[in-house]
Amino acid sequence: MAITFPLDLPSTSFRSMKVMPFTPVSETTSIFSSAIQVQKYEGEMWVYDITLPVMDENTAEDWVSFFLKLNGMYGTFLFQDPKRSTPRGSAKDTAGSPKFDGAHSVRDTEIDIKDAPTSTTGYLKAGDLIQFGTSGSARMHKVLDDVDTDGSGDAAGVNIWPPLRSAYSDGDAIIVSNAKCVFRMMDNNLDYDIDEAQLYQKTFRIREALP
């Protein structure tokens, strides 16, 4: 059977995880006045360092096969932050069927939502992760402020990070639980450690696969 990307992760919990949201920003200081100019560029992305638990051979070989299928940075896979799979807001209990309200453009940093539960305080909370698109187009965004809905189930001006990767149409679905995103390895390093007891260990770095 042909290998099709993005892959799904093997079903093993992580020992530890470091989250490193990346924003490209440059700073220039004038040699004459010491005035500082700061410029933010496109290319914001999710970056994670992941350490797997110590594993026996049966568990570890699922991961070994996964990494070999990827061929380093070549292949892609779906990843979700296991610490943010469930919203902090009331969407964890009653999600409704949230959708984009109106058309949205690439690089938008605010979205408008419709068809969420009506008149809800704290429908989403700052830090909740939401998903746009599915499978190979899945993108994960963090909500930056608490989100309340009005009597029609609408919420306007929801701040998100990173900016939208794609354009979305009115009515496109918004996923508020188990948000996933397409990632790839940060390098081509396929090595792993095996100790004298045949226990495996591995740490690796991944980055969002930008379109």
Steps between C-alpha positions, in 0.01 A plus 500: 500500500633842406589738782261797504573825681416637745556203729338447840723488807551166677281478809755565773498778756792742524739510792546875462431774249635851445278740306687767303268726297723679250454851363766644263588847629805711418644793692726771359673763715617825343873559550430876505200540733468156662138502387363149462285376215314172545339313210282189512494276193284218374586147598356459849480130578467236769821326613516218758775301668368157593657236723346156480477280808742214546347222290540129454569362153136424414391859565813665366496329163169670418685830539806381311281401207318834522824698474628287212175555310550874538854489360605789719359834389340356187170363631232665710278388786205619708584618851288631785614650827391239756483763775253712303275240339196614701390865509516685830178677403146362497559365148641191674142410600289666232692577183212569263596512132725808479581634155671796340264795481584660167805460279847524656835564331851364538689681780183605686562506873134529598211273410122527531309195619136399454281201594656457844274457808305818568559752780799316643761664721841337464411281204874493429774607738834664430740217417245266341614341175269486199538340159417611148510256210543123519760236415773652281361854544454485879625812680511564875450846651498627857218725622658803669203638696189361666215466250134565583211439260195717450132408475551374145802283581741744337838623622678778312865602502650185653877548522708199394865398459652432253328697221285302257699281261220476246190688391172369639145543376183580688378181664834314510517284812698587814612209721525590870614169654798276421645763268764357266753648261731375226861478621833374372833414662739788556799300375592172333628333815348152525712367788378359829664358812481138620650412839629167628150405618362546146313813604462774239515878542462788258462880500407684182398844379206569270371809323174594336506409132432839346296501177 
